[in-house]
């Protein structure tokens, strides 16, 4: 028999997935920013030599 009524736990799963995606994107963007800063520092050091 098919279930009747509201589906169980789908709202919480959706919210959790959204939050985890935000967290992953935040970590990824911070890593990219750090990489860009290091690259700029290296370029500056090469220019001075």
C-alpha positions as a printed Julia matrix, in Angstrom:
49×3 Matrix{Float64}:
  0.0    0.0    0.0
  1.1    3.53  -0.73
  1.86   5.87   2.14
 -0.59   8.64   2.85
  0.08  12.06   4.29
  3.23  14.09   4.53
  6.55  12.62   3.48
  8.88  12.09   6.38
 12.11  14.04   6.79
 12.31  15.62   3.31
 12.36  19.21   4.59
 15.22  18.5    6.97
 17.2   16.69   4.28
 16.72  19.6    1.86
 17.81  22.13   4.48
 20.82  20.04   5.43
 21.86  19.63   1.79
 21.6   23.39   1.28
 23.73  24.12   4.35
 26.37  21.56   3.41
 26.54  23.02  -0.11
 27.03  26.51   1.38
 29.81  25.21   3.59
 31.59  23.51   0.67
 31.31  26.65  -1.47
 32.67  28.79   1.36
 35.7   26.52   1.82
 36.28  26.42  -1.93
 36.13  30.2   -2.29
 38.47  30.74   0.66
 40.97  28.32  -0.88
 40.78  30.17  -4.22
 41.29  33.54  -2.5
 44.3   32.2   -0.59
 45.76  30.8   -3.79
 45.3   34.14  -5.57
 46.97  36.04  -2.71
 49.95  33.69  -2.73
 50.23  34.01  -6.49
 50.29  37.81  -6.18
 52.99  37.62  -3.51
 55.1   35.32  -5.69
 54.69  37.65  -8.68
 55.76  40.61  -6.55
 58.81  38.74  -5.28
 59.81  37.76  -8.82
 59.44  41.37  -9.95
 61.77  42.59  -7.2
 64.54  40.18  -8.19
